[in-house]
Amino acid sequence: MRAFTPKGWTRPILTAASTSVKVWEQTIRAAAQAHAEAYTTGPVRVRLCFALPRPQRLSRQASRSHVKRPDVDKLARAALDALTGVLWKDDSQVCSLTAIKTYARPDEAPHVIIQVIIKT
């Protein structure tokens, strides 16, 4: 996100720095709408597993852990924002969040696995 304050304004305007984030959020939102069974207003737990593009040269001894950009917190924020209004009213309802990022296996496309548990 980037913030700027127009001349004469007292509050900043926030904009997304990456245009691809909006497309990615729309993809997550569409998939969630297709699979959503219920909309909740209560607390939820969320688990996110991001499998990101694998570089052409990654040694077999290298860890599957992805230690480059994008940051896992920014990936998680985009995913939670995409699910707001689809699975829950506001992302403040998320009371537990687990997020990991790895390299996708050579035989798989980049993806995210999202598990939402509604607390009762």
C-alpha positions as CSV (number, residue, x, y, z in Angstrom):
1,M,0.0,0.0,0.0
2,R,1.0,3.6,-0.6
3,A,-0.3,6.6,1.0
4,F,-0.4,10.2,-0.2
5,T,-2.2,13.3,1.0
6,P,-3.6,15.6,-1.7
7,K,-3.0,19.3,-1.3
8,G,-5.6,20.8,1.1
9,W,-6.6,17.4,2.5
10,T,-6.1,16.4,6.1
11,R,-6.3,12.6,5.6
12,P,-4.2,10.4,3.3
13,I,-5.5,8.3,0.5
14,L,-4.3,4.7,0.4
15,T,-3.7,2.9,-2.9
16,A,-2.4,-0.5,-3.8
17,A,1.2,-0.4,-5.0
18,S,0.7,-3.5,-7.2
19,T,-2.0,-3.8,-9.8
20,S,-1.7,-7.6,-9.8
21,V,-2.9,-7.8,-6.2
22,K,-6.4,-6.8,-7.3
23,V,-6.5,-9.5,-10.0
24,W,-5.3,-12.0,-7.4
25,E,-7.9,-10.9,-4.8
26,Q,-10.6,-11.2,-7.4
27,T,-9.5,-14.8,-8.2
28,I,-9.6,-15.8,-4.6
29,R,-13.0,-14.0,-4.1
30,A,-14.5,-15.8,-7.1
31,A,-13.2,-19.2,-5.9
32,A,-14.5,-18.6,-2.4
33,Q,-18.0,-17.5,-3.7
34,A,-18.2,-20.8,-5.7
35,H,-17.4,-22.9,-2.6
36,A,-18.9,-20.8,0.3
37,E,-21.5,-22.6,2.3
38,A,-22.2,-19.9,4.8
39,Y,-21.5,-16.3,5.7
40,T,-20.5,-15.8,9.4
41,T,-20.4,-12.9,11.8
42,G,-18.6,-14.9,14.5
43,P,-15.0,-15.7,15.1
44,V,-13.0,-17.7,12.6
45,R,-9.6,-19.4,12.4
46,V,-7.8,-19.2,9.1
47,R,-4.9,-21.3,7.7
48,L,-3.1,-20.2,4.5
49,C,-0.6,-22.2,2.6
50,F,1.0,-20.4,-0.4
51,A,2.8,-22.4,-3.0
52,L,4.7,-19.7,-5.1
53,P,6.4,-20.0,-8.5
54,R,9.5,-22.1,-8.4
55,P,12.7,-20.6,-9.9
56,Q,14.2,-22.4,-12.8
57,R,17.3,-23.1,-10.8
58,L,16.6,-24.4,-7.3
59,S,19.0,-27.0,-6.0
60,R,17.6,-30.2,-4.6
61,Q,19.3,-29.4,-1.3
62,A,17.6,-26.1,-1.0
63,S,14.7,-25.8,1.4
64,R,11.2,-25.6,0.0
65,S,10.8,-22.5,2.2
66,H,10.3,-19.4,0.1
67,V,12.5,-16.7,1.6
68,K,12.1,-14.0,-1.1
69,R,9.4,-11.5,-1.9
70,P,6.4,-11.3,-1.6
71,D,6.2,-11.2,2.2
72,V,4.0,-13.7,3.8
73,D,2.1,-11.0,5.8
74,K,1.2,-9.2,2.6
75,L,0.0,-12.4,1.0
76,A,-2.1,-13.1,4.0
77,R,-3.5,-9.6,4.1
78,A,-4.5,-9.8,0.4
79,A,-6.2,-13.2,1.0
80,L,-8.1,-12.0,4.0
81,D,-9.2,-8.8,2.2
82,A,-10.5,-11.0,-0.7
83,L,-12.6,-13.1,1.7
84,T,-14.1,-10.2,3.5
85,G,-17.7,-9.9,2.5
86,V,-17.7,-13.4,1.2
87,L,-17.0,-15.7,4.2
88,W,-17.1,-13.1,7.0
89,K,-18.3,-9.6,7.5
90,D,-15.0,-8.1,8.5
91,D,-11.5,-9.6,8.7
92,S,-11.4,-8.5,12.4
93,Q,-13.3,-11.7,13.0
94,V,-10.2,-13.7,12.3
95,C,-9.0,-14.7,15.8
96,S,-6.3,-17.1,14.7
97,L,-4.1,-17.0,11.5
98,T,-1.5,-19.4,10.3
99,A,0.3,-18.6,7.0
100,I,3.2,-20.3,5.3
101,K,4.8,-19.9,1.9
102,T,6.8,-22.5,0.0
103,Y,7.9,-23.1,-3.5
104,A,5.4,-25.0,-5.6
105,R,6.6,-28.5,-6.5
106,P,8.0,-28.9,-10.1
107,D,4.8,-30.6,-11.2
108,E,2.3,-28.1,-9.8
109,A,1.1,-24.6,-10.6
110,P,1.4,-21.8,-8.0
111,H,-1.6,-21.7,-5.7
112,V,-3.0,-21.0,-2.2
113,I,-4.8,-23.5,0.0
114,I,-7.2,-21.7,2.3
115,Q,-8.9,-23.4,5.3
116,V,-11.5,-21.5,7.3
117,I,-12.7,-22.9,10.6
118,I,-15.8,-21.3,12.1
119,K,-15.5,-21.2,15.9
120,T,-18.6,-22.2,17.8
